[in-house]
């Protein structure tokens, strides 16, 4: 609730989105989490740590191929 309230006041704050996405993924609310990760990555496509966290959620969802593709983007 706290992160959603903060995000309502600052809808473009990627740090708040990230924290909310992490919490949602820990609660196994993967679809909601993925949506936030995608929003962050749209604004910050070169953020390797966010992309790795996004890939982990994809793995937890059983989307191994997509997760692998995302992880490969984080390697030089």
Sine and cosine of phi, psi and omega as CSV:
sin_phi,cos_phi,sin_psi,cos_psi,sin_omega,cos_omega
0.00,0.00,-0.65,0.76,-0.03,-1.00
-0.88,0.47,-0.73,0.68,-0.02,-1.00
-0.92,0.40,-0.59,0.80,0.03,-1.00
-0.91,0.41,-0.64,0.77,0.05,-1.00
-0.89,0.46,-0.71,0.71,0.02,-1.00
-0.89,0.45,-0.64,0.77,-0.01,-1.00
-0.93,0.38,-0.53,0.85,0.06,-1.00
-0.90,0.43,-0.59,0.80,0.01,-1.00
-0.98,0.19,-0.50,0.87,-0.02,-1.00
-0.72,-0.69,0.96,0.28,-0.13,-0.99
-0.90,0.43,-0.28,0.96,0.00,-1.00
-0.98,-0.21,0.16,0.99,-0.02,-1.00
-0.98,0.19,0.96,-0.27,-0.06,-1.00
-0.93,0.38,-0.50,0.87,0.02,-1.00
-0.91,0.41,-0.67,0.74,0.04,-1.00
-0.90,0.43,-0.69,0.73,0.04,-1.00
-0.86,0.52,-0.67,0.74,-0.01,-1.00
-0.89,0.45,-0.73,0.68,0.00,-1.00
-0.88,0.47,-0.66,0.75,0.03,-1.00
-0.92,0.40,-0.68,0.73,0.03,-1.00
-0.87,0.50,-0.67,0.74,0.04,-1.00
-0.89,0.46,-0.73,0.68,-0.02,-1.00
-0.89,0.46,-0.68,0.74,0.01,-1.00
-0.89,0.46,-0.64,0.77,0.01,-1.00
-0.92,0.39,-0.60,0.80,0.04,-1.00
-0.91,0.41,-0.47,0.88,0.03,-1.00
-1.00,0.03,0.12,0.99,-0.02,-1.00
0.89,0.46,0.49,0.87,0.09,-1.00
-0.99,-0.15,0.90,0.43,-0.19,-0.98
-0.89,0.45,-0.69,0.73,-0.04,-1.00
-0.87,0.50,-0.68,0.73,0.03,-1.00
-0.91,0.41,-0.65,0.76,0.00,-1.00
-0.90,0.44,-0.74,0.68,-0.02,-1.00
-0.85,0.53,-0.66,0.75,0.00,-1.00
-0.85,0.53,-0.70,0.72,0.01,-1.00
-0.92,0.39,-0.68,0.73,0.05,-1.00
-0.86,0.51,-0.65,0.76,0.01,-1.00
-0.90,0.43,-0.63,0.78,0.05,-1.00
-0.89,0.45,-0.69,0.72,0.00,-1.00
-0.90,0.45,-0.72,0.69,-0.03,-1.00
-0.93,0.38,-0.45,0.89,0.08,-1.00
-0.90,0.43,-0.59,0.81,0.00,-1.00
-1.00,0.07,-0.45,0.89,-0.09,-1.00
-0.70,-0.71,0.92,0.40,-0.10,-0.99
-0.89,0.45,-0.34,0.94,-0.03,-1.00
-1.00,-0.10,0.11,0.99,-0.01,-1.00
-0.98,0.18,0.99,-0.17,-0.10,-1.00
-0.91,0.42,-0.62,0.78,-0.03,-1.00
-0.92,0.39,-0.66,0.75,0.04,-1.00
-0.91,0.42,-0.67,0.75,0.00,-1.00
-0.89,0.45,-0.62,0.78,0.03,-1.00
-0.92,0.39,-0.65,0.76,0.05,-1.00
-0.91,0.41,-0.64,0.77,0.07,-1.00
-0.86,0.51,-0.71,0.71,0.01,-1.00
-0.88,0.47,-0.62,0.79,0.02,-1.00
-0.89,0.46,-0.67,0.74,0.01,-1.00
-0.90,0.43,-0.65,0.76,0.07,-1.00
-0.85,0.52,-0.66,0.75,0.04,-1.00
-0.89,0.45,-0.70,0.72,0.00,-1.00
-0.88,0.47,-0.46,0.89,0.02,-1.00
-0.99,0.16,-0.13,0.99,-0.03,-1.00
1.00,0.04,0.24,0.97,-0.01,-1.00
-0.98,-0.19,0.91,0.40,-0.11,-0.99
-0.89,0.46,-0.65,0.76,-0.01,-1.00
-0.89,0.46,-0.70,0.72,0.03,-1.00
-0.91,0.42,-0.65,0.76,0.02,-1.00
-0.88,0.47,-0.69,0.73,0.02,-1.00
-0.87,0.49,-0.70,0.72,0.02,-1.00
-0.87,0.50,-0.67,0.74,0.00,-1.00
-0.93,0.38,-0.66,0.75,0.02,-1.00
-0.90,0.43,-0.62,0.78,0.03,-1.00
-0.87,0.49,-0.51,0.86,0.03,-1.00
-0.92,0.39,-0.31,0.95,-0.05,-1.00
-1.00,-0.05,-0.06,1.00,0.01,-1.00
-0.98,-0.19,0.57,-0.82,0.03,-1.00
-1.00,0.07,0.00,0.00,0.00,0.00
